[in-house]
Amino acid sequence: MHGEYKVAGGKLVAVDLDVVDGLLRDVSVSGDFFLDPDEALEVLSASLDGLPFDASTSVLTQSVTEALRWFPVPVTMVGFDARAVATAVRRALGYSTVWSDHTFELIHPGPLPPALHAALDQVLTEELAAGRRGPTVRFWEWVEPAVIIGSFQSLRNEVDLAAAAELGITVVRRISGGGAMFMEAGNCITFSLVVPASLVDGLTFEESYAFLNQWVLGALADVGVQATLTGLNDVSSPAGKLAGSAQKRVVGGAVLHHVTMSYDIDADKMMRVLRIGREKLSDKGTASAAKRVDPVRSQTNLPREAVIDAFVAHFRRQYPTVDGALRPEELERAQTLVDTKFADPLWTARVP
């Protein structure tokens, strides 16, 4: 069995192995990394031999770490680490997958209510976990303005409800964590990515954000925006923050990862509705919330639709992708969830 793992910003690790009577055998680690002394490579490979074939990433990592710790001289690993080796092992065994192992269904329906979008995130993630749907990337379109708050945020601490009512802004609580998103039709770009947990196997939560956001940087570069990953879950350019992302993992092995990117935001209206305090901004190096959000429009001079088209084209070039659509039963279940959960004040104010 053969598995490979390319460390973000680092080197490629490859592992070849066999499984005999449920145990790893004849493990051979290779790659374009740097390791000193040379003799440590044999110890590294031997540390995995005899471990159970279903050993977790943490167990594999610990075995490699302990073996190298007892090496007679200090071992230097450049461009990779013990967990990178463990991830390559998991990929060889089929527990970890790569993008090319999957075909993604692209869904870009017409405008839908914000609460229905939040419900669809739950439905499509649970459908993948149940094996009834494959990986999906879905772009949002909507008409009514909305604030989508994180699953664990306090409603009254995050939203000025009087201002929201005055401006006709719907407040919806989503299933993922993270911060509030101020959304108006035409002023932001939002997409949801639903993937099997195997795609982020062996990655920490922090690393999975960077991993699933990496293609976004390439898509932004295609429209002339040089962006980087900042903080835990943000995408920024030299001019300021562009986007934030959030995740939710469900039982059965599915991950929801969604991103909201400012295109041409009404910062004054956003400031009226969102209660963004100094503590929220304390690690951002900015004096006001309005400066935190830098519109994509000002940096691309492209219509929003053209930017989305560029994102779709970039995703298609990177990963196997087919056109798809929401299924009637998925829409029906999502609407039921709107009625029983996402439009229910008890859910919206579950953290008052």
Helices and strands as residue ranges (DSSP letters): E 2-6, E 12-20, E 23-31, E 34-36, H 40-46, H 57-69, E 76-78, H 82-92, G 99-101, E 104-107, H 114-129, E 136-139, E 146-149, H 155-158, H 161-166, E 170-173, E 181-183, E 188-196, G 197-200, H 205-222, E 228-230, E 234-237, E 240-250, E 254-262, H 267-273, H 278-281, G 290-292, H 296-300, H 304-318, E 321-323, H 328-337, I 338-342, H 345-348
